[in-house]
Amino acid sequence: MLETLRNLFKIPDLKKRLYFTLGMLVVVRLGSHLPLPGVNKEALTNLFAQGGILGFFDLFAGGALSRFSVFALGIMPYINASIIMQLLTAVVPTLEQWAKEGEEGRDKITKITRYSTVFLAIVQAFGISVWLQNMGVLMISGFSFRFLLLITLTAGTCFLMWLGEQITDFGIGNGISIIIFAGIIAQIPSQLTQTIKLLQVGEINIIALLSLIIIGIIVVGGVIAIQQGQRRIPVQYAKRVIGRKMYGGQSTHIPLRVNQAGVIPIIFASAFLLFPATIAQFFQNITFMKSMAAALSPGQPLYLVLYSILIILSTFFYTAITFNPINLADNMKKYGGFIPGIRPGKNTSVFIDHIMTRITLSGAIFLTIIAILPNILIEITGITTFYFGGTSILIMVGVALETIQQIESQLLMRHYEGFIKK
């Protein structure tokens, strides 16, 4: 990895892409610290200290939501729109046909995703502004001020979406993922500072802190292993004679990822559980709602049980939506491919589905352990300032691996270009 980074600065084009990416990230961080007017900072701080779904959204906003800055909504509306479009592509025939049309069809889906992002940003901006007004965070009321907030927050999300696309086209890595990655990384220094201060005054045990660091390193290593883990199914292509030439006869494999769903199941499960708990906080005068809010708060036994079940179910659901073994088997049969010992067609699809179900279960259990691990660590060590969140670890490791792989592919491509020119 270090050799790859050193080679990155030897190629002018890659160096330019790196500087462009860093420049765009500086713009993102500046915007996340540009506050909106009319906000009671003390009330806002107390509100976010309670946790809940706002803290989850603030993770994707890189801390901009807790500061209620221009980029307060972050890139979350775009993520929601992308997930919705990905799910609709599997059930809406028109969208499915567009996805198969190549670049032109993907451009149509991208355009709809952008419009959906604007719509979701408007809805979220309106909802957050009304809610913060009722919670006493906004000191200025009136339709004109609320309309100004709506336009500003929506424009901030659209600008972040544009920046992400620019990073993808002219920078390094996937722009949206890089923005989320930078937002999570930016919160680590403040967490480290708070942890060191508490360690100096004796509120944190040094043994507990060292144990947390060791467990964190082990968790990161496990995430890398699972993220890279694959079950490779061997595929043989029969020889075909077309004209005077012979094609096929080669061996390859189908890489089935252990964690096919990525971080999506954790996002689904968190949203499902945090939303009713947050709604219940508005009805604290009702005994049942108060009890439900307490039971569904993070760290409680009922919360952990429901959280685990929802993650496992969401993993299977999302994998079933995005991975179709029937289409895969049909395409293999169409081009003369077969799995040794398995008849082409239906038997192949059943075999692949059986394999995918087993490794999906392993991936779902892994996601569940990663998701509930922070709550266990907090109970064991008592350290709440440095949070090894399952979602943040998966995002950071996934984006880092993806970016490094893209850099290596760019270096490899330029190496071949230079060799051919000689």
C-alpha angles and dihedrals in degrees: 000000000000090000089052092053092049091051089050091072093049094068115069095209094052091044089053091050091051093051090047091053092048091048092053091049090053088055090050093051092047091052092049089059095046103102127212119236127255098037125138100221095195093052090045092052092049090049094054092044087069091065120209131127092330090065090053091051090046089059091063091041092057093237093308093116093055087053091041092225132162090278093046094130090049118189094312095109089055091049091050092048092049093050092048092049091047091053093045091050089065095052106029111076094208093054091044090053091049090052089057095049094079125227096351093053093046089052090057091050091047091052092052089047090055093050090047089051091056091048094049091046091054091049093047093045091051093047094048093046092051092045094048089048090055091046091055096246096119113067095191121066134186138089096272094055092045091049089050090053091048093052093044096049093045092048090049091055092046090050091051090049090052092047090051091053091048091052090050092051102038105016138050125287132353107326098214092048092046091054092051090045092052091049092054093045091050091063095054098078093056090048091050091049093052091047093051092049092052090047091053093053092046100248091120124054114232091220091054091049093050090047090052092051093049092048090047092054091049091049092051090050090050092049091052091049093050095042090053094039117116139173106218115207112199116236127192123199118210120233116259129191114217112178107315096334131086119220133187127017093130130127124227138148143236111237109216110191120224091218099040094156097052115195096332096098091055090051092050094047093046092050093048094051102036095049098063090040091053092047090050090058089068091061101050091141090068112081096215094049091047091052092047091051090052094046093048096047114117114273097027118123094243090049093051093048095049091041092055093047093048092049092052093046092045091050092055092042096050093044090051090051097048101035120058114184092185093060090044092052092046092051091049091051091047093057096040098259125144141169111245109257094012124097114237119252123025096006090054093050091049091049093049091046090052092051092045092050092055096048091043089058089053090049092048092052089048092051090048093052092048091048098050096036095088091058090051092048092050091053093047102041101024090222112137101161097073108050121195094199116189093221094049093047093050092048095046095046093042094049093044092051093045093049093048090050091051091050091050091050091050091050091047092050093051091047090057091046091053092047093051093048090055 
